Amino acid sequence: MKTVVLGTSGASVSAMGLGAMFMGTRTERALSLELLDRYLAAGGTFIDTANIYAAWVSGFRGGESEELLGDWMRQRRNRSQLFLATKVGFGYPGVERGLKAVQIEAECEKSLKRLGVDTIDLYYAHVDDRTTSQEESLAALQRLVRAGKVRFAGASNFLAWRLAEAEALAHRQGWGGYCCIQQRYTYLRPHPGASFDPQIAANDDLLDYYRTRSVTLLAYSPLLGGAYTRSDRSVPEQYRGPDSEARLARLAKIARELGATANQIVLAWMLRSNPAVIPVMAASSVPQLTENLGALDIELTTEQLAELDGR
């Protein structure tokens, strides 16, 4: 699998990440392990999880995804082959939402234990905490880096101006700061004023920020839960309108031309963006994973990219 440099970290990571949100909960254990094995066999190494996954699924408490990944790494003895990302900030049973230093450091210890690792490669501030100073949060992340418990820090669900504020603070203090931003992002564009609270979608300001900085954009929910290809999944209301209708028509046209699925074209469009976007894709079956990985082999021409962008 092709690799790209992750923002200011200098680390090379897989061009397509595998999201483990429902592994060990909605996606049963045996299938979760098979999906992980197949992703690794395809050359993928960048696996994304969080401490809260998946507390909102009935019967679960959070932390199950990290625990399953920990079991898988112990069984396969493959930790050295992986670039592992997890997150802190959202609340789950017994843990308040926030990025206070004590929360960041306590949750890091729990994640390390559940994953069974000494170091987390990428540790995200999963949600912007406006009640805690960025200096307190970044200082806590920096202590984890100095202690060897975290290699790099990233941000998720932050607005561009808050990232710029964090960047300036990190520069003044001589800290590493946030090397990347993971945000809700897909081919369709949400209509003005659309809310995904508590998630934040990448808007024009954020896209401009990442293009003019050495900060990588990672896209979560890139396939809108199957809405591009499944008749039983509708496009979320926040995206509906004439702009999306036009973009869906262009997407379908390019997919027909290349004999690909709409999902594959969406992922290929991200991979061929300039600068590239890293899609964090998920799969609930082996055929879905195979389809998603097939996007790596699709070569979009300059003309097709321009058409998809409406130029």
N, C-alpha and C positions, 0 to 999 in steps of 0.2 A: 504494500500500500504506500502511496505517495505520502511524504511527510512535509510539514510546514513548520516554520519557527513560531513559537508561541509568544507573540508580543515582545516585551522587553526582557523576557526571561532568558533568551538564548537557547532554550531547550527545543529540540525537534519533537513534534508529536504527530500522530496520525491525522491525515487530512479529514477524516470522518471519525467522530467519536461515537461511542456506544453508550446510550443512556440506560441506567439500571434501575429506573424509578420503581417499576412494579415487580422486579425480580425478587422472588421469595414471598410475594403477597399475591397480587392478582395473577401473575405469571408463576405457575407452580414450579417447584424446585427442579425437577428433572429437566423440564424445558429450559428453565433459566440457565442451568449448567451447560446444556447443549448449545444455546445461543452464544454464551460466552466462549465456549470451545471453538465454535465456527468462526466467530469474529477474530479470535486470536490466530486461527489457522489461515485466515485470509490476509494476515499481516497487520491487523489492527491491534493497537496497544493502549489506546486512550479511552479509559472507562470512567464514566461520570455517575456519581451517586450523591446522596445527602443524608444528614443525620435524621431528617424527618421522614424519609421514604419508608413505608408509605402509611403514615399515621391516619390518613383520612379514609383508608379502606376498612370497611367494617371488620372487626375482630382483630385488628392489629394496633400496635402501639408506637411505631416508628423505630428505625434502626434495623429493620429486617433486611433491607437491601445491603447494608454494610456487613451484616452478619453473614449473609449468603456469600458475598464476595470474599470475605475472610475465609470461610470454609473452602471455597473453590481454590483460592490461592494456596492454602495449606495442602489440599489434595494434589494439586497439579505442580506445586513447587515452582511457580512461575512469577513470583513477585518481581524478580529482577527484569522481566520482560515488559512490565507494564508501566504506564504513566497514569497514576490514580488521582482522581479529583473527588473531593467531597465538600460539604458546605455547612455553614452555621448561620443562624439568624432567625429563621422562622421558629415559632413555638410548636411544641407537640406535648403530649401528656407528661406533666411534671416539669416542663421546661418553658419559661416565658420567652416570648419573642423579643429580640434585641441583640445589640452588639456591644454590650458592656464588656470590659476586659475580663471580668470574672466569668461571664457566660462563654466568651470565645475560648478561654483557656480550659474551662471545665468540659465544654463540648468537644474540644480537640482531643482531650484524654479519652473520652468515651468512644470517639470515632476510631482512634488508634487501637483501642482494645477490641472493638467489634471487628475491625478489619484485620487485626492481628499483625500490624506492621509497626515499624519504628518511625517511619516518616511518611507523611502525606505529600505527594508531589505538588498538588495544586489545591489550596484551601480557599474557598470562596466566602466572602461576606454575601450571604444569600439574599439579603434584603436591606435596603437603606434604613438605618435607625436614626431618625431625626431628633430623638431625645437624648442621644449620647454623642459627645463630640467625636468628630472624625479622628482627632488626635489620640483619644483614648483607644479607639478601635484599632487604628493603624499601629499604635505602639504595642498593643497586645499581639497583633499578628507578627510584628517585627521580633518580639521576644520569642515567639514560637519558631521563627526562622533561625534566629541565633542559637536556639537550643537544639536545632536539628530535627525538630518535630514536623516542620513544614518547609518545603523548598521554595514555593512561590505563592503569592496571594493574588486572588482575582476578585472581581466584583460581579454581582448579578442583581438585576432590578434596580439599577441606579440611573438617574437622569444625567445628561452630559455635564451640566454645570457642577453637579456633585462630584463627578469623576475628576473634573478639572481642579476643583477645590482640593480633593485628595492628592492629586498629582503635585500641586504646588506645595502642599504640606510635606509630602514625602521628600520632595526635593530640598526643602529648607532643612529638614532633619537628617538628610543623608540616608533615608530608608528606601527599600525597594519599591514600595507602593503597589498598586494593582497593575499586573502585567496584561490583563485581559478583561473583557466584559462579556458575560453570558446574558443574553436578553431574548425575549420572545421575538422571533423573526421568521418570516416566510416570504414566499413570492408575492402573495396578495398583500395589499397595503390597507391597514385599518383606516376607516374614515375619520376625518378630523373630530377630535373630542372623544373618540372611543376609549372606553376604560376596560381594563382586564384586572382590576384590583383584586388581589395584591400583586399580581404580576405587572410588569411594565414592558410594553412593546418598544422595539427600536424605532425611534422617530428620525426625522431628517436631521435634527441637531446631533443625535447620537451617531448617526451614520457619518456625518461630517466630521465629528470628533475623532472617530476611529480611523478615518481615512487620512487625517492630517497628523496622527500620532503613531508611534510604534506600538499600538495597542490592538490586539486581535479581537475580533468579534466572533463569538460562538453563538450559534442559533439554537434555542430550544423551541420545541413544538414546530419544527420546520415543515411538517407534513399535515398539520392541523388535525391530528388524530385520525387520518385516513380520509378526510373530506375531499381530497383531490381525486380519489379513485373509487371510493365506496359509495354505493347508492343509498346505504343506510346511515351515512354520516353527512350531515349538512354543513355547509360553510358557516362558521360562527357569525352571528348577527353583526359583530363589529367590523366585518370585512364586506358585508353585502352592499352592492350598489353598482352603478355603471362602470366605475373603474375596474372593479373585480371581474365583472362580466367580460370586459374587453381583454383583460389579462388572461382569464381562463380560456378564451377563444384562441389567443396566441399560443398559450401553453399546449392546448390540444393539437393545434396545427403542427408545431415543432415535434411533438411526441409522435404524430403520424408519420412525419417525414423521416424520423430516425428509427421507427419501429420500437419505440420505448414507451414506458408508462409515464403518466403525468408526474408521479412521485419521483421517478428517476430524473426527469428534466428539472424539477425544482431543485433537487440535490446537486445535479450537475451545474446548474446556473450558479448556485452558491460557491461550489468548488472552483468555478472558472471566473468568479468575480475578481475585480482588481481594486483593492487587495482582496485576497481570498477570504471567504467566511468558512468557519469550521462548523458544519451541521452536527448537532448532537442528536442522532437518530435513535429510535427505539424499534423494537419488533416484538410481537407477541406470538410469532410462529417462524419456523425455519424459512418458508417461502417468502415471508415479508423481509427477513434479513437478507436473503439472497437477492431479492428485488432491489433493496436499498443499496447493497454493495455493488450491484450492477451499474449504478450511476458513476462509479469510478472509471468505467470504460467508455463513457459517452464523451465524445469530442464535439462541443458546440462551436460552430464557426463564429467569426466576428460578426457576420451578418445576422446569424441566428440570435446571438446575444443582444444585438441592437434591437432586433424585432421583439424579443421578449421584454426588453426594457421600454418598448414603445417609441423607439427613436427612428 
